[in-house]
Amino acid sequence: MKLRIATARQGVTWVQDGFKTFKTQALALTSLFFLSMMVMSLIGAIPIAGTFIALALLPVSTLCMMIGAALTAQGTRPTLPVVLAALRVDKERRNSFVVLGVFYALSFLLVLGFSALFDGGQFARLNLMGGEITREIVEQPAFQQAMFATMLLYIPLSLLFWHAPGLIYWHKVPAIKAVFFSLIACSRNIGAFTMFGLAWMAVGIGFGIAMALLSALLGTLLGAWAAAAIAIAGSLMLATMFLTSVVFSFRDCFEAPEQADSVAL
C-alpha cells in the first residue's frame, strides 16, 4: 500500500465520477443506500444497545456503497446480493471491521457528549433518541452552540474514518492503522478534499433550490403529499450520489490493491 498525492482538481473529478457512476445505475445504487439505511434504522430501534450497534455498522454501510460504486464502474449491476457476496472477507478483516465499528461508535458518542457541555445534552438526545425539533428549540443559543460544536468536531472524525473501511477491505490494513493512514491520506491531500467539499456544497445548494421549486410546484398541483415525496426522493438521491463519489477519492489516494479476493477499483 502506497499513498498517492492527488491534485486539487481531482477533488472535483471525484464528484464528476460520482455523478457519472450514479447515472449508470441510479435505481440500483439508491435502492442499496435505502436498504442499508432501513437496516440501520431497524437496528437502531432496538432498546438500549440498538443505537450503538447502528453507529458501529456505519463504516460497513459506507463500504457497501463504495463496493456498489466500484461494481457499477466495472459494468456490474450493484444489487444487494452481489454487494453482500463481494463483502465476504476473511476472519482477520471481519475482526478489523468490528474494531473499526466500535471505535467509530465510541468516537461519535464522545463528540455528542462534548456537545452536552453547551446545552445540557438536548442536541445529543435528539440525535440519539429522536423527538420533535421545534423552531423554539433550534433558536435557542445553547442548542445552536451544541450543534456547531458537533459539526466542527465531526470534521476530524470524518477524516479519521474516511478511508478506513476501504483500507481494511482492499489493503487488509488493521483497524487502528487504517484510521491513522486515513487521517494521513486526507491531510496530505487536503487540497483535493477541500475542492471535493466545496464542489459538493455547491451541488447541495443548487440541488436544494431545485428541489424546493419542484416541491412547491408539485405541492400546488398535486398536494402536500407530492411535495413531501419529491423532497424525500431528492434527499435519497443526493445522499447516494455523495456516497458513490467516495470510492473515487480512495482510488486516487492509494495504489491499486493487489489481492484478487476484493472488487477491483
VEXBAPA-592412 format. One record per residue (C-alpha): x, y, z. Coordinates in nm, 4 decimals, decimal comma. Example, Ala and Ser with C-alpha at 12.3 -4.5 7.8 and 13.67 -1.06 7.14 Angstrom:
REM residues 2
+----------+----------+----------+
|       c1 |       c2 |       c3 |
+----------+----------+----------+
|   1,2300 |  -0,4500 |   0,7800 |
|   1,3670 |  -0,1060 |   0,7140 |
+----------+----------+----------+
***
This chain:
REM residues 265
+----------+----------+----------+
|       c1 |       c2 |       c3 |
+----------+----------+----------+
|   0,0000 |   0,0000 |   0,0000 |
|   0,1419 |   0,3345 |  -0,1057 |
|  -0,0070 |   0,6797 |  -0,0588 |
|  -0,0776 |   0,8888 |  -0,3661 |
|  -0,0939 |   1,2674 |  -0,3760 |
|  -0,3941 |   1,3949 |  -0,5700 |
|  -0,4119 |   1,7366 |  -0,7305 |
|  -0,6733 |   1,9835 |  -0,6096 |
|  -0,8535 |   1,9472 |  -0,9433 |
|  -0,9033 |   1,5763 |  -0,8765 |
|  -1,1362 |   1,6652 |  -0,5909 |
|  -1,3823 |   1,7996 |  -0,8478 |
|  -1,3200 |   1,4936 |  -1,0670 |
|  -1,4306 |   1,2682 |  -0,7789 |
|  -1,7644 |   1,4479 |  -0,7745 |
|  -1,7965 |   1,4168 |  -1,1525 |
|  -1,7101 |   1,0467 |  -1,1400 |
|  -1,9717 |   1,0004 |  -0,8698 |
|  -2,2364 |   1,1625 |  -1,0904 |
|  -2,1405 |   0,9531 |  -1,3936 |
|  -2,1455 |   0,6315 |  -1,1938 |
|  -2,4765 |   0,7148 |  -1,0278 |
|  -2,6301 |   0,7947 |  -1,3658 |
|  -2,5373 |   0,4462 |  -1,4878 |
|  -2,7201 |   0,2603 |  -1,2078 |
|  -2,9280 |   0,5265 |  -1,0328 |
|  -3,2084 |   0,2983 |  -0,9175 |
|  -2,9820 |   0,0146 |  -0,8016 |
|  -2,7479 |   0,2449 |  -0,6081 |
|  -3,0334 |   0,4403 |  -0,4495 |
|  -3,2019 |   0,1133 |  -0,3515 |
|  -2,8770 |  -0,0109 |  -0,1993 |
|  -2,8450 |   0,3058 |   0,0082 |
|  -3,2116 |   0,2942 |   0,1103 |
|  -3,1863 |  -0,0694 |   0,2204 |
|  -2,8724 |  -0,0033 |   0,4249 |
|  -3,0415 |   0,2917 |   0,5973 |
|  -3,3518 |   0,0815 |   0,6650 |
|  -3,1434 |  -0,1928 |   0,8253 |
|  -2,9604 |   0,0576 |   1,0431 |
|  -3,2882 |   0,2256 |   1,1413 |
|  -3,4423 |  -0,1063 |   1,2429 |
|  -3,1349 |  -0,1989 |   1,4447 |
|  -3,1302 |   0,1482 |   1,5990 |
|  -3,4842 |   0,0900 |   1,7259 |
|  -3,3662 |  -0,1991 |   1,9455 |
|  -3,3797 |  -0,0861 |   2,3107 |
|  -3,0568 |   0,0032 |   2,4932 |
|  -2,7903 |  -0,1310 |   2,2545 |
|  -2,9590 |  -0,0576 |   1,9212 |
|  -2,8197 |   0,2918 |   1,8716 |
|  -2,4638 |   0,1829 |   1,9472 |
|  -2,4851 |  -0,1152 |   1,7094 |
|  -2,6300 |   0,1031 |   1,4329 |
|  -2,3454 |   0,3524 |   1,4736 |
|  -2,0924 |   0,0688 |   1,4695 |
|  -2,2360 |  -0,0540 |   1,1388 |
|  -2,1940 |   0,2820 |   0,9663 |
|  -1,8379 |   0,2148 |   0,8352 |
|  -1,9543 |  -0,1137 |   0,6789 |
|  -2,2579 |   0,0630 |   0,5334 |
|  -2,0245 |   0,3169 |   0,3737 |
|  -1,8111 |   0,0335 |   0,2372 |
|  -2,1201 |  -0,1259 |   0,0810 |
|  -2,1759 |   0,1937 |  -0,1161 |
|  -1,8084 |   0,2047 |  -0,2148 |
|  -1,8280 |  -0,1535 |  -0,3397 |
|  -2,1537 |  -0,0749 |  -0,5190 |
|  -1,9919 |   0,2198 |  -0,6968 |
|  -1,6849 |   0,0129 |  -0,7887 |
|  -1,9056 |  -0,2636 |  -0,9297 |
|  -2,1049 |  -0,0098 |  -1,1292 |
|  -1,7856 |   0,1375 |  -1,2739 |
|  -1,6995 |  -0,2150 |  -1,3960 |
|  -2,0381 |  -0,2566 |  -1,5616 |
|  -2,1923 |  -0,4814 |  -1,2935 |
|  -2,5357 |  -0,4019 |  -1,1506 |
|  -2,4859 |  -0,3443 |  -0,7754 |
|  -2,7761 |  -0,5429 |  -0,6352 |
|  -2,7774 |  -0,6262 |  -0,2645 |
|  -2,6857 |  -0,9971 |  -0,3137 |
|  -2,3940 |  -0,9022 |  -0,5401 |
|  -2,2620 |  -0,6439 |  -0,2927 |
|  -2,3009 |  -0,8797 |   0,0042 |
|  -2,1177 |  -1,1516 |  -0,1876 |
|  -1,8322 |  -0,9088 |  -0,2571 |
|  -1,8318 |  -0,8150 |   0,1112 |
|  -1,7463 |  -1,1681 |   0,2257 |
|  -1,3966 |  -1,1403 |   0,3678 |
|  -1,1589 |  -1,3428 |   0,5823 |
|  -1,1783 |  -1,3574 |   0,9613 |
|  -0,8949 |  -1,1076 |   1,0043 |
|  -1,0771 |  -0,8369 |   0,8124 |
|  -1,4096 |  -0,9178 |   0,9809 |
|  -1,2453 |  -0,8611 |   1,3178 |
|  -1,0960 |  -0,5360 |   1,1904 |
|  -1,4415 |  -0,4152 |   1,0860 |
|  -1,5766 |  -0,4948 |   1,4328 |
|  -1,2970 |  -0,2939 |   1,5949 |
|  -1,3462 |  -0,0088 |   1,3487 |
|  -1,7208 |  -0,0010 |   1,4096 |
|  -1,6837 |   0,0049 |   1,7879 |
|  -1,4182 |   0,2758 |   1,7623 |
|  -1,6424 |   0,4859 |   1,5379 |
|  -1,9458 |   0,4474 |   1,7656 |
|  -1,7446 |   0,5450 |   2,0738 |
|  -1,5895 |   0,8416 |   1,8924 |
|  -1,9269 |   0,9673 |   1,7713 |
|  -2,0785 |   0,9343 |   2,1179 |
|  -1,7802 |   1,1230 |   2,2593 |
|  -1,8457 |   1,4086 |   2,0158 |
|  -2,2119 |   1,4195 |   2,1172 |
|  -2,1076 |   1,4033 |   2,4811 |
|  -1,8904 |   1,7100 |   2,4306 |
|  -2,1857 |   1,8955 |   2,2782 |
|  -2,3763 |   1,8387 |   2,6032 |
|  -2,1428 |   2,0872 |   2,7708 |
|  -2,3207 |   2,3621 |   2,5764 |
|  -2,6904 |   2,2719 |   2,6080 |
|  -2,7118 |   2,0089 |   2,8791 |
|  -2,7472 |   1,7241 |   2,6308 |
|  -3,0591 |   1,8325 |   2,4411 |
|  -2,8922 |   1,8163 |   2,0982 |
|  -2,7376 |   1,4776 |   2,1809 |
|  -3,0707 |   1,3328 |   2,2996 |
|  -3,2461 |   1,4412 |   1,9803 |
|  -2,9729 |   1,2775 |   1,7710 |
|  -2,9692 |   0,9517 |   1,9646 |
|  -3,3317 |   0,9068 |   2,0675 |
|  -3,5181 |   1,1247 |   1,8210 |
|  -3,8007 |   1,3592 |   1,9041 |
|  -3,9704 |   1,6663 |   1,7661 |
|  -3,7389 |   1,9513 |   1,6668 |
|  -3,9372 |   2,2718 |   1,7042 |
|  -3,8469 |   2,6214 |   1,5950 |
|  -3,8176 |   2,7252 |   1,9589 |
|  -3,5557 |   2,4564 |   2,0235 |
|  -3,3496 |   2,5423 |   1,7154 |
|  -3,3487 |   2,9127 |   1,8024 |
|  -3,2038 |   2,8530 |   2,1488 |
|  -2,8418 |   2,9839 |   2,1612 |
|  -2,7260 |   2,6851 |   2,3686 |
|  -2,8740 |   2,4395 |   2,1176 |
|  -2,7060 |   2,6224 |   1,8292 |
|  -2,3710 |   2,6173 |   2,0097 |
|  -2,4031 |   2,2423 |   2,0666 |
|  -2,4924 |   2,1871 |   1,7006 |
|  -2,1983 |   2,3915 |   1,5689 |
|  -1,9579 |   2,2260 |   1,8143 |
|  -2,0704 |   1,8844 |   1,6878 |
|  -2,0299 |   1,9906 |   1,3252 |
|  -1,6822 |   2,1255 |   1,3950 |
|  -1,5659 |   1,8113 |   1,5761 |
|  -1,7187 |   1,5824 |   1,3153 |
|  -1,4757 |   1,7120 |   1,0509 |
|  -1,1644 |   1,5488 |   1,2054 |
|  -1,3762 |   1,2435 |   1,2926 |
|  -1,4688 |   1,2107 |   0,9245 |
|  -1,1039 |   1,2344 |   0,8212 |
|  -1,0134 |   0,9542 |   1,0608 |
|  -1,2722 |   0,7170 |   0,9168 |
|  -1,2962 |   0,8371 |   0,5551 |
|  -1,0589 |   0,5813 |   0,4028 |
|  -1,0543 |   0,3314 |   0,6911 |
|  -1,3223 |   0,0888 |   0,5595 |
|  -1,1558 |   0,0806 |   0,2180 |
|  -0,8107 |   0,0262 |   0,3666 |
|  -0,9364 |  -0,2740 |   0,5621 |
|  -1,1249 |  -0,4221 |   0,2671 |
|  -0,8845 |  -0,3554 |  -0,0200 |
|  -0,5466 |  -0,3468 |   0,1556 |
|  -0,6086 |  -0,5637 |   0,4658 |
|  -0,4842 |  -0,2903 |   0,6991 |
|  -0,5740 |  -0,3447 |   1,0693 |
|  -0,8428 |  -0,1133 |   1,2062 |
|  -0,6318 |   0,1237 |   1,4161 |
|  -0,3674 |   0,1567 |   1,1453 |
|  -0,6429 |   0,2148 |   0,8902 |
|  -0,7746 |   0,5071 |   1,0948 |
|  -0,4238 |   0,6538 |   1,1214 |
|  -0,3486 |   0,6125 |   0,7497 |
|  -0,6875 |   0,7606 |   0,6633 |
|  -0,6040 |   1,0760 |   0,8561 |
|  -0,2605 |   1,0973 |   0,6914 |
|  -0,4044 |   1,0469 |   0,3420 |
|  -0,6721 |   1,3119 |   0,3923 |
|  -0,4191 |   1,5559 |   0,5393 |
|  -0,1694 |   1,5039 |   0,2560 |
|  -0,4485 |   1,5522 |   0,0021 |
|  -0,6174 |   1,8419 |   0,1784 |
|  -0,6328 |   2,0476 |  -0,1419 |
|  -0,8262 |   1,7780 |  -0,3266 |
|  -1,0603 |   1,7218 |  -0,0325 |
|  -1,1201 |   2,0952 |   0,0045 |
|  -1,2255 |   2,1149 |  -0,3602 |
|  -1,4316 |   1,7982 |  -0,3122 |
|  -1,6130 |   1,9555 |  -0,0185 |
|  -1,6691 |   2,2883 |  -0,1951 |
|  -1,7983 |   2,1132 |  -0,5063 |
|  -2,0452 |   1,9102 |  -0,3038 |
|  -2,1502 |   2,2219 |  -0,1133 |
|  -2,2309 |   2,3922 |  -0,4441 |
|  -2,4163 |   2,0831 |  -0,5653 |
|  -2,6121 |   2,0657 |  -0,2411 |
|  -2,7179 |   2,4307 |  -0,2615 |
|  -2,8202 |   2,4015 |  -0,6260 |
|  -2,9979 |   2,0722 |  -0,5661 |
|  -3,1788 |   2,2174 |  -0,2658 |
|  -3,3039 |   2,5165 |  -0,4644 |
|  -3,4204 |   2,2921 |  -0,7490 |
|  -3,5991 |   2,0563 |  -0,5094 |
|  -3,7665 |   2,3483 |  -0,3300 |
|  -3,9009 |   2,4887 |  -0,6576 |
|  -4,0145 |   2,1468 |  -0,7796 |
|  -4,1750 |   2,0643 |  -0,4449 |
|  -4,3608 |   2,3962 |  -0,4452 |
|  -4,4873 |   2,3340 |  -0,7992 |
|  -4,5983 |   1,9773 |  -0,7294 |
|  -4,7473 |   2,0833 |  -0,3976 |
|  -4,9627 |   2,3380 |  -0,5771 |
|  -5,0705 |   2,0963 |  -0,8500 |
|  -5,0997 |   1,7669 |  -0,6626 |
|  -5,0974 |   1,8491 |  -0,2926 |
|  -4,8617 |   1,8352 |   0,0045 |
|  -4,8015 |   1,4599 |  -0,0302 |
|  -4,6377 |   1,5130 |  -0,3700 |
|  -4,4091 |   1,7829 |  -0,2316 |
|  -4,3077 |   1,5567 |   0,0580 |
|  -4,2466 |   1,2629 |  -0,1764 |
|  -4,0206 |   1,4610 |  -0,4099 |
|  -3,8279 |   1,6023 |  -0,1132 |
|  -3,7634 |   1,2542 |   0,0290 |
|  -3,6696 |   1,1097 |  -0,3105 |
|  -3,4380 |   1,4025 |  -0,3803 |
|  -3,2639 |   1,3655 |  -0,0447 |
|  -3,2100 |   0,9928 |  -0,1039 |
|  -3,0645 |   1,0568 |  -0,4480 |
|  -2,8302 |   1,3311 |  -0,3265 |
|  -2,7002 |   1,1190 |  -0,0377 |
|  -2,6498 |   0,8245 |  -0,2740 |
|  -2,4582 |   1,0379 |  -0,5240 |
|  -2,2326 |   1,1669 |  -0,2467 |
|  -2,1532 |   0,8182 |  -0,1172 |
|  -2,0984 |   0,6951 |  -0,4722 |
|  -1,8209 |   0,9522 |  -0,5140 |
|  -1,6332 |   0,8390 |  -0,2006 |
|  -1,4722 |   0,5364 |  -0,3669 |
|  -1,3052 |   0,7567 |  -0,6279 |
|  -1,1283 |   0,9578 |  -0,3589 |
|  -0,9974 |   0,6288 |  -0,2200 |
|  -0,8891 |   0,5120 |  -0,5660 |
|  -0,6767 |   0,8239 |  -0,6236 |
|  -0,5232 |   0,8388 |  -0,2741 |
|  -0,3807 |   0,4840 |  -0,2653 |
|  -0,2203 |   0,2441 |  -0,5088 |
|  -0,4472 |  -0,0224 |  -0,6561 |
|  -0,4827 |  -0,3318 |  -0,4325 |
|  -0,3044 |  -0,6496 |  -0,5359 |
|  -0,5283 |  -0,9206 |  -0,3829 |
|  -0,7835 |  -1,0880 |  -0,6061 |
|  -1,0476 |  -1,1502 |  -0,3359 |
|  -1,1915 |  -0,7985 |  -0,3450 |
|  -1,3729 |  -0,5876 |  -0,6038 |
|  -1,1333 |  -0,4170 |  -0,8455 |
|  -1,1032 |  -0,0395 |  -0,8355 |
+----------+----------+----------+
***
